[in-house]
Structures are given as structure tokens and as C-alpha cells.
Amino acid sequence: MDVEKKIDIVVRNTIEVVTKEELVKLLIEREKIRGYIGFEPSGLIHIGWLVWMFKVRDLIDLGVEFYILEATWHAYINDKLGGDIDLIRKAARFTRRVLEAVGVPETSVKYVDAEELVDSKEYWGILLRLAKNTTLARVKRALTIMGRTTSEAEYDFSKLIYPLMQVTDIFYLDLDIALGGIDQRKAHMLARDLAEKLKFKKPVAIHTPIITSIRGPLKKTMQSGEIEIDDVTSEFKMSKSKPETAIFIHDSPEAVRNKILSAYCPPRVLEFNPVIEINKYLLFQQPGFILHIERPSQYGGPVDIYTISELEEAYLQGKIHPLDLKNATAEALIKMLENIKIKLFSSKETVKLLEDLEKARITR
């Protein structure tokens, strides 16, 4: 595969690559490329997580040596699952099973548990060097990567360690590529800045989109200048701790239909429209996908949509009614999730993990 084709695969379904020039150089000059993503094991899995999972699959298919960090201690610091480390470990195992079901088998990646990292003297040595070379203000600004505000660190000092741990993860694992949602941008930019200062390897950062809450964004996010590209709050995106905002991969067909039908989907509006985003970031990422939309004959009758750009143009022009789009999207999403669930729940262990996590109190 030539470099241009590889670049196309890496950048598809992303918000940005920092920087594309560095990525091209990596692909040309390096035979062995090390990439990673870290995730907080925090409970049930909603469809927003499939965006980065699909990108992991892309990178593995290109031959990237990929590490998946199960950020158990990070989740503990961030008060996930009430700080219950046993539940956090169960959530990590459940996420492995989901990755397997979407086409990322355990044998194709290297899983790293944060508990292994914190046992290392070298790890803490790197973290202290980072702390010596950055400011409190810069670390506080990065707290949005955990869905937290600056003020929350005032009564829980451990929150301030989290961004430096994430940067330390990248340097300790000696990575070429750091993958994450756009909400992780501040940590990745901090890593790139500190890499230059401390002569660590400077990672290429690949940022995937965040699917908006099915209830839509807060009004303030729609106002120019009030939200940065990487300052995504839990009110803006799908959230495990607010199940009314999210569609979960284990949801029944009826639940998926009800959630899609209730979703924010204003006519002729693409921005922060979760129904459009589900099509763009999930459904049209499937090979050969066609969105079949049933419409009354007076509105043009049934239509097949072959590309996301075709869908966006037709929706902007008012050729597709929100209700017709919702119905079509719900059925297509149900079909996609059923294929995942068949693989996922063929294991009794996975079913038991889901049952345990469903009983747990999911915390923000």
C-alpha cells in the first residue's frame, strides 16, 4: 500500500492530525510504528466509543504496533464507578470484549494495565520531570480531558496528577502516535510541548470526533466563542453517567428506536446533530453501507443514500424530513449493533460482566 493510501485511511473519520506532515514522515521513514490509546474503564459502553475503536482497527490494519492502556488508576482518580477498583477492572475486561467484537482481537494489540505502569520507578521519575517543567496553570487547563473543571482540583489534589500521568503514559511507552477523542487534545498538546523541552519522542496526535448527546448540546455550545474545539463537556457528548444522553451497544432494538426518535435533530441543521453524526461517524464507516430512507410518495418516495456527503446535502436542502431520517438511522444502527452483540454475548463471562456493570452506580 502506498503512503497516500495509508494517509487516507489514518485521517478518515478524524477531526485532526497533529501534524499530518509528521505522520507522512513516520509512514515513509519508520518500518515499526508504535501507537496507543488510553481509556478509562468506567462502566457500560455507548456507541460514541465505537468511533475510536474503529480507528484502532484502521491503525492495526496498517501494521501499527498498537498499545491499549486500561487506565484503571486514572479512572480511580476520576471517581469512576464510585472509585471501586474491582468494578473498574471488570469494566476494563468488558471493554476488551467489545473491542474483540468490533474486529480488534486481543492478539492484534498489546494491553497495558495502568497498575503495571505505576509499579515502575522509571514511570514516576518521568512524571516528576514533567511536573518540574510545567506550570500549575497549564495542568489545570488540561483538566477538561477528564471531564472536570479547574475548581474540582481545589478539594481533590489527585485530579492534578491525572494530566501528568497521561503524558507520562505516552513517554514511558515510547510512542510515535497518540490516539484519542478531540476531548483529549489538551493532554496531547502538553505532551508535544514537553517532549521538545525534555527531549522525549514527540508523538503525532490523532483526534477522533465526539458524538453529541442525543438530547443535543447545551445552548451555550451553539454560541460562537463559548466552547473550544477540545473543551468538550459531559453535557455536550454522550455520557454513561447520564443514560438519557446515550445509546448503548447492548440496548435492545426497541430502546434504540425510542432513543433515536426522541433525539435532537432539527431540520436542515448538521451542526451538533447526533442523528447526522451517527450516520457520518459510524454507519457510513461500514464497507458498502447504503442508507435506505422510506418517504411518503408526495415527498419523493423511498431513496437510497450512498455517501455521507450526499446525505448532508439532501438534509440541508430539506429533501429529507427529520422523522424519515430518524427511522432509517434507527434501523441501520440496530442492524450494526446486532452484528456486534452476536459476537459479544456468545461468551457467558461477558454476559456476567455486563450484568455486574448494569447493577453498578455509574458516576460522572
Secondary structure, 3 states (H helix, E strand, C coil): CCHHHHHHHHHCCCCEEECHHHHHHHHHHCCCCEEEEEECCCCCCECCHHHHHHHHHHHHHCCCEEEEEECHHHHHHCCHHHHCHHHHHHHHHHHHHHHHHCCCCHHHCEEEEHHHHCCCHHHHHHHHHHHHCCCHHHHHHHHHHHCCCHHHHHCCCHHHHHHHHHHHHHHHCCCCEEEEEHHHHHHHHHHHHHHHHHCCCCCEEEEECCCECCCCCCHHHHCCCCCCCCCCCCCCECECCEHHHCCECCCCHHHHHHHHHCCCCCCCCCCCCHHHHHHHHCHHHCCCCCEEECCCHHHCCCEEECCHHHHHHHHHCCCCCHHHHHHHHHHHHHHHHHHHHHHHCCCHHHHHHHHHHHHCCCCC
